[in-house]
Amino acid sequence: MSGEGDRPATKLANAGRRKEWTRGIVNPPVWRASTILFDDVAHLRASARNPDAGLYYGRRGTPTQWALAEALTELEPGAAGTVLHSSGAQAVATCLLALLGPGDDLLMVDSAYEPTRAVCGGILKKIGVTTRFYDPQLGADEVAALFTDRTKAVFLESPGSLTFEVQDVPGIAAKAREAGIASLIDNTWATSLFLPAIARGVDIAITACTKYVGGHSDLMLGATTARAGFFEKIRKMSQSLGQIVGPDDASLALRGLRTMELRLRAHEAGALKVARWLEAQPQVGVVLHPALDSCPGHDLWRRDFLGSSGLFSFSLLDTDETGRARFIDGLRHFGIGYSWGGYESLALPIDPAPIRTARPWAGKGAFVRLHIGLEDADDLIEDLAAGFARLEN
Ligand SMILES: *Cc1c(COP(=O)(O)O)cnc(C)c1O
């Protein structure tokens, strides 16, 4: 186990490795279980009084899942616990279902991950929850001005999916707290290493561990790390939905976690090098990367974040759909795919306009989202340069 005052890299090496779970082995073993056998009826009865205290039923997990949950909690100072989910999307849906009911109002950031928007227009609408989308560039006072008696939760994603606006996370969280409204953040881009969200005042931090925690594009997993009160509520909803993460996936995520800081720092360095190079290219309109001045909310990023990860977008000037496809299709080192956070680079054509409703998306040109993997950035830059040359012919 890691200690309270340890630095994040030290926590990553030690977190979740309780002696009682590892028995002297370095890594928590993979415990596969459905049935748990009790010594006698008295033990069975005692276990049923507190089923989350130890082995009880496969659906409540084994030391493999508990080790991962504990490790993720240790990375978020101020958190009471972590609930694991079978995907990041399931984490989002479970949290919103845990907090909201008929007649309630949700404030959702307009730059949210698209499947998050789909939860609002789907199951939440069906149970009588209204969603109002707000512009990611609103300040804390402007978001607070939207609160009504029915508002029960405000959802942030910073930086936003596709367009990377950075929000005033501590400011909005503080306003929500004053008003008795729950604050949630989708913290997948930064992870708790680059944005310790709970320490910044947020109640509930959601991470798609599919991305940087796993880090190798071979697993689906989500996590919700929350303050006391919220953690128990979300755990209860998760249990009533019958959710469980397999021990093999939990074990893979634990393995990924051990190298997460090293990988994030490498993604950061590679992405910054590529982003700064892109800024200087005449065919590029804008580069949307929180660590660059040109990104909306850059000052907030500098104030609140401890680093930047490998995902950002840029626009191609004077390029139509066909040209953008020619640019992307010919890249040698970039795969074409959605789920990012692995060691490999990706390029994706993106069109934010149709999914923005709070304020029309004003970006001009054909946008491309890049994930910068762990390859040598100079190889990636040569690849992109060849792409620009293709556009000229
Ligand atoms: C990928 C992603 C999710 C969903 O995670 P899955 O594990 O793929 O369901 C949620 N939020 C953000 C910001 C993401 O990028």
The ligand as an ORCA input file, in Angstrom:
! r2SCAN-3c Opt
* xyz 0 1
  C     -13.855      6.843    -24.436
  C     -14.500      7.812    -23.551
  C     -15.546      7.443    -22.720
  C     -16.160      6.067    -22.744
  O     -15.310      5.063    -22.375
  P     -15.569      3.547    -22.860
  O     -14.799      2.743    -21.899
  O     -15.053      3.478    -24.268
  O     -17.047      3.313    -22.789
  C     -16.070      8.385    -21.876
  N     -15.607      9.651    -21.872
  C     -14.618     10.048    -22.663
  C     -14.148     11.454    -22.592
  C     -14.031      9.157    -23.536
  O     -13.066      9.576    -24.357
*
